[in-house]
Each structure stands twice: as C-alpha cells, then as structure tokens.
Amino acid sequence: MSFLDQLTQDMKEAMKAKDKERLSVIRMLKASLQNESIKLGKDLSEDEALTVLSRELKQRNDSLQEFEQAGREDLAEKTRSEILVVKTYLPEPLTDDQLENVVKETIQEVGASSKADMGKVMQALMPKVKGRADGGKVSRLVQEHLS
C-alpha cells in the first residue's frame, strides 16, 4: 500500500471518528505528497514520499521551537499534536547507538580519514538513514568521528 493509499484510508477513518485535528494533518500531508508528485511530473516512489514526510516533520519541529521561544503555548501544543500524527507515517527512528554504528560503518566503507571527506561520507550515509534520523544530528556525528 502506497503512502497516498494509506493516507486516504486514514483520512476516511478520521472523518468517521470526527477527529478534526488528525484529519487536518492527514489532508495537509496528502496535499504535500500530491504537490511533490505534480512538481516531479510522476508518481512518487517510497523514498521520495519519505523525503516529503521528513520535510513536513522538520518544518513542524522548527515551528515548535519558535512558538516555544515566543511563549505561544497554544500554538506549540497544536504543533506537538501535528508532529505526533506525522511521526506515525515515518519509519521507526534510529537509536543513538544504531546511528553511531551506521556512521562508523559508512566512514569505513568510504575510506574517509579527515573532515575533507565529509561530503563523501554524507552522500553515502543519508540514503541509509533517510526519514530515520535528523540530518543535523547525522552531520554532527560524522564531524565528531572524522576529527
């Protein structure tokens, strides 16, 4: 079942349950996926859909930080609930230990030895952790291991 099919099914369930918050987030995710599909001019692969969902999660996390800094707890709470809904469609995130192991393995595979090789490592690493780890966190780990 594709992401769009899953979202359509969940959207129907949210309508039946009269869960307006969940329905709103699902509609937004569906629209984002469809917009990306139109932009690319083709149906999205699982990988491309995962990229869109990761982008949506990142946007919400950024918004959450800004709302908390501004003291807007009402908006922060709404954003937290949206984040929970978006996370249900993403694969299980990697634990810190798992991420550390993937970083170490990739550094060895690429044969990286200094920070100059960071681009090669990141290029090989990001497809492995797509949707399962934050890019900033991955970047920091790679820097630590290369220094």
Salt bridges, closest charged atoms under 4 A:
ASP10 OD2 - ARG22 NH2 3.82
GLU36 OE1 - ARG55 NH1 3.52
GLU48 OE2 - LYS42 NZ 2.89
GLU56 OE1 - ARG60 NH1 3.13
ASP62 OD2 - LYS58 NZ 3.42
GLU68 OE2 - ARG80 NH2 2.76
GLU73 OE2 - ARG80 NH1 2.88
ASP74 OD2 - ARG72 NH2 2.95
GLU77 OE1 - ARG80 NH1 3.03
GLU82 OE1 - ARG60 NE 3.08
GLU82 OE2 - LYS78 NZ 2.77
ASP96 OD1 - LYS137 NZ 2.48
GLU100 OE2 - HIS145 NE2 2.79
GLU109 OE1 - LYS128 NZ 2.77
ASP117 OD1 - LYS120 NZ 3.73
